[in-house]
Structures are given as structure tokens and as C-alpha cells.
Amino acid sequence: MEPGRHTTTAASFTVVVPSRGRHDLVAEVVGTLTNLGCPTVLVDDGSEPPIRMADRELLTLVRQRPQGAGPARNNGVRHATSEWIVFTDSDTMWTPATRDRLRQLMAGTPDRVWVCGETLLPSSVRTVTADWMRRLQDQTRPASRSEDIEMATGLMLCRRQEFIDVGGFLPSMSGSGGEDLELGRRIRSDGLRVWFDPDWNAINCDRPFSFARLMAREKNYARRRQELLSTGIDAADWLLLPPARFRHRLLAPLCSATAVRTLNRLGELPDASKAAPLVRGLLRAAISANVRRVG
């Protein structure tokens, strides 16, 4: 069923969610948003089979051919009529606190300021991989209202007209990853600012959370960074993992598919195990080796 287009009023917001696949997960994410009273536009970016959603009063379901997360978000904005736009990912679960903090931000954010929140790893996942990523997140978290950040669309708030005025996401950037960095550079050149608000957060629930999926994501980011560099945009390295202190050729054995599968299993060990420090070192080295090979 195709839910009808919703209408919104001034000083209201619309949540835009792009998705390709993730059928069960995005249904849960969108269901949570509408249950929280959030008007939502879900953009199905060419999923096969198409995403199906039950009819909901606050939901607009839009379908398009596969174009990528950026163009999907642009399409979602075109179907919104609200003053504010909120971008969130199809693997990001909101809580009532997420919605309540959003309302506070809309009341207190000046013109020409965009706000990025934070997606947190679920506390219920306590593996070597998850806890290692959680610690890295804690170590790199900027101060509240810091402007020394990369824009991140996992949780982002802006005024709809400002988004339209800067041209939205670059249509030529297909796929997912890096499109927010390109837009972030562009809005700063137009004199807009990006704030980080650690008190505005939601849960990243991409299931299953594993080292193999983390590896695939980081390799995709490395490719997208090269794409940005080829267009003359010198994006900062937004990979979450610092490089290992070894020469690449010494890490080559960690680039094989067999090594990644093995490390994936090791990364699923409880973080309290005695092997955790060694496993974390191997995970870090494998990420560095694979990303350098891609780059």
C-alpha cells in the first residue's frame, strides 16, 4: 500500500529516511518514528523487492530507481512541506528522548546553523568489535556545539529552505558514503555552520553488528574518499580507525577473505575475554591493511 502524502505546518519537521533493502529493519525504524509522532518520508531507493509498509497517517512512501542515498534524500525533501528537515538512516532507532531533544533544538538553533547528533552502538552488544568501536567513539567525541566536525547524516537537522538553497546532495554521487562530506564542504563555503550536539542521539541497530560488516563499510568509505578526491574535494579522512604502525606489506596476509572471516569470528568473542586485547590489535591492523589497499 502506498501511504498518502502527509501535510505539515510551519515550525514543524519531517524526518527523511532513505533505504535500499533492510526491509524488516527499516519497517521497525519507520514504525518507531511514526509511533513517536514524527512525520516521516521513507524513500525506497530501488529495493528489490520493493519495500512494503502498512498505511500510517504520518508516513509518505516514495519509490525511485536506484540512485544512491544522497539523491534519495533530495527526493524525500521534495515530498516534505515542513520548516525543518531531519535526516536519519534506515538503521537508526529513535527513542522518546531523541524526539524531545529535536524539539529543543528546533526552538534554539539560529538561522544558517545545521545540527548533527550522534548514533550510538547498542549497549546490549558487548563483543570485542562492538566495545572497541564504542571506545573509539568515546575518545573522538567532540565538545557540544563544536564546529570542528564532519557532517553526518545519520542524525542531522536543518531548515528545509537552507537545504534547497545550497542545492542539496550532489546528484552525481551514487551509492552511500561521502555524500554528506561533500555537502558539508559546500555549505561551509556558503557561510553556514555545522554544530555537534552529543545530547541528541539515537541507536545504530544495523544487524548483525560484526567485524565483516565494519570492514565492508570502511572499504566503501575509502573508495568514496577517492571519488571525492578525483573531483577536487580534499575530504578529511573520516575513517573511524587510526592507521596501524606497520608497513602495509607486512599486513598483507590480513587482506584475504579467509583472514576477514576468521577475524569476524574472533570479534564476536565477549570483550571480557583474555584474548580481547590481542583481537583488538588484529582488527585494527586488518582495517588499516584493507583500507590502504583500496585507497
Secondary structure, 3 states (H helix, E strand, C coil): CCCCCCCCCCCCEEEEEEECCCHHHHHHHHHHHHHCCCCEEEEEECCCCCCCCCCCCCEEEEEECCCCHHHHHHHHHHCCCCCEEEEECCCEECCHHHHHHHHHHHHHCCCCEEEEEEEECCCCCCEHHHHHHHHHHHHHCCCCCCCCCCCCCCEEEEEHHHHHHCCCCCCCCCCCCCHHHHHHHHHHHCCCEEEEEEEEEEEECCCCCCHHHHHHHHHHHHHHHHHHHHCCCCCCCCCCCCCCCCCHHHHHHHHCHHHHHHHHHHHCCECCCCCHHHHHHHHHHHHHHHHHHHC
